[in-house]
Amino acid sequence: MDDASMVGLMGRVTGTVGPGLVGEVIVRVRGGAEHFLAHPADGTTRIVTGTVVMVVEHLPPRTVYVTPAYDR
């Protein structure tokens, strides 16, 4: 899967994402669901487990930058 096809996909945080942390998200791709290492897109937001996120950048093979999909 190339970088462009990952951008815009929705996922759910399975390990807290935040500054100084390497979090984890699960994203539905390639007919299944896969885990990716995750960082906050803005570099400052803390995103807790269970939050729905959107992928804004993908660094192959398994790293994504995410932002919360919905305002709280």
C-alpha positions as CSV (number, residue, x, y, z in Angstrom):
1,M,0.0,0.0,0.0
2,D,1.5,3.3,-1.0
3,D,1.6,6.5,1.1
4,A,-1.3,8.3,-0.6
5,S,-3.7,5.4,-0.1
6,M,-3.2,5.4,3.7
7,V,-3.8,9.1,4.1
8,G,-7.4,9.8,5.1
9,L,-8.1,6.3,6.6
10,M,-9.7,6.1,10.0
11,G,-8.4,4.0,12.9
12,R,-8.6,3.6,16.6
13,V,-5.9,4.2,19.2
14,T,-4.8,1.0,20.9
15,G,-1.8,2.6,22.8
16,T,-1.7,6.2,23.9
17,V,-0.3,8.6,21.2
18,G,1.5,11.7,22.4
19,P,4.7,13.8,22.6
20,G,7.6,11.6,23.6
21,L,5.5,8.4,23.1
22,V,5.3,5.9,20.4
23,G,1.7,5.0,20.4
24,E,-0.2,2.4,18.4
25,V,-3.3,2.5,16.2
26,I,-5.3,-0.1,14.4
27,V,-6.4,0.8,10.8
28,R,-8.6,-1.2,8.4
29,V,-6.4,-1.8,5.3
30,R,-6.0,-4.4,2.6
31,G,-9.2,-6.2,3.6
32,G,-8.3,-6.6,7.2
33,A,-7.1,-4.6,10.2
34,E,-3.4,-3.8,10.9
35,H,-1.5,-2.2,13.7
36,F,0.8,0.8,13.1
37,L,3.2,2.8,15.3
38,A,1.7,6.2,15.7
39,H,2.7,9.8,16.5
40,P,0.5,12.9,16.8
41,A,0.4,14.9,13.6
42,D,0.9,18.2,15.4
43,G,3.6,16.9,17.7
44,T,1.9,18.1,20.8
45,T,-1.5,16.4,21.2
46,R,-2.0,13.5,23.6
47,I,-4.5,11.0,22.1
48,V,-5.8,8.4,24.5
49,T,-6.7,4.7,23.9
50,G,-10.1,4.3,22.2
51,T,-10.0,7.6,20.3
52,V,-11.0,7.5,16.6
53,V,-8.2,9.0,14.5
54,M,-7.5,9.9,10.9
55,V,-4.2,9.1,9.2
56,V,-2.6,12.3,7.9
57,E,0.9,10.9,6.9
58,H,2.3,7.4,6.4
59,L,6.0,6.5,6.7
60,P,6.4,3.0,5.3
61,P,6.4,0.4,6.4
62,R,4.5,0.8,9.7
63,T,4.5,4.3,11.0
64,V,1.7,6.8,10.8
65,Y,1.0,10.4,12.0
66,V,-2.6,10.8,13.2
67,T,-5.1,13.4,14.4
68,P,-8.3,12.9,16.3
69,A,-11.1,12.4,13.8
70,Y,-13.8,14.2,15.9
71,D,-13.8,17.2,18.2
72,R,-14.4,16.4,21.9
